[in-house]
């Protein structure tokens, strides 16, 4: 029998390890259970971090190949060393994973490697290489994250037919990459391999890309990606993927039914979303309810139907974003400690790390129309921004949505260079209930891309200066 703990966290992704650290800061005796050899979950190992490394490297490659000459820098045609590029990615992953390992030790958190199973309130079984042991604890947090969603009839081998995991480690650049799904993962990884030389075709069941994003932003985003060389088949479904010779035959047909069409591909990336990962947790036996989407059902304090057992991150409702899980991890640790932990779900930024980036926070126009909320729109293009002109990064614009009566900012959407960094001043503004005028009256340094955010806020009242 192992020692008794105040808290056991199952899973060490962003939500899990942050929860454990915050609980330790609050004086709890904490243990974590991780089924994989390293900490960090999907995000650090096979998700957010490695994908951003590949995005960065591929952007630099394309810059060297096509854009440096525009700046008067002539270096000739760059040569791709894919093995070294992958090593660069792995170095980034290793650095982040070791960072989490250091934080665990620093905060005196006890790690258990193995598959965690909840035996009931206060008991977690860990099945590892050296056998099974039971941990006693006052509270349990489920932070097991999510897994890739699969399509029926398509067998994934992570070599030719891949998920995001396989797409992060391809041994050569495919001549033709077919991406199933025009969401964040499909577009990010599709753009990586397009920059490195692949012909990329994106097949999407819906009639638009990036479902859930502001429609005007999505339309402009698709136009930019198409201009870069990505092809799109919208309102289309994939019904079959077959290996034939050295390649793949992909059968598609209109989403509403119709004549099938067969496409050739070297690699197929299945990127149709993610589903909660609850395998082996023993939820049913422990009496923990799930909703009709397989997510763990929790109340406003993240507690499940079993007292003393909580859940956070991708395994519960809400956007499957690492930072959402982190905030929930902090909140639930504080709640368990008797404090007032809280997450404001109306102010969670979302970023697509393509080039240019797409970033949003708050409501879309479509959501405001559906809710019957009267609103004003302010927009400002980067073509009118001095820094963007100087840097030749003029694609995209900033869009503000503010309440028509109170001027309170309800949403902001940015497509452009560094959008993922710029969105946060709007998130802070919204967290404190700020108005577009509040931001419009805040001095911004010149010349910066962030001036476009201020100008868009000014535009809500039709008083942008540079447009």
Secondary structure, DSSP 8 states (H G I E B T S, - for coil): ---EEEEEEE--SHHHHHHHHHHHHTT--EEEEESSSSSSHHHHHHSHHHHHHHHHHHHHHHIIIIIGGGGT---------HHHHHHHHHHHHHHHHHHHHHHHHHTT-EEEESEEEEEETTEEEEEETTEEEEEEEEEEEE---EEE---TT----SSSEE-HHHHTS-SS--SEEEEE--SHHHHHHHHHHHHTT-EEEEE-SSSSSSTTS-HHHHHHHHHHHHHHT-EEE-SEEEEEEEEETTEEEEEEEETT----EEEEESEEEE-S-EEE--TTS-HHHHT--B-TTS-B---TTSB-SSTTEEE-GGGSSS---HHHHHHHHHHHHHHHTTS-----TTS--EEE-SSSEEEEEE--HHHHHHHT--EEEEEEEGGG-HHHHHHT----EEEEEEETTT-BEEEEEEEETTHHHHHHHHHHHHHTT-BHHHHHTS---SS-TTHHHHHHHHHTTT--S--
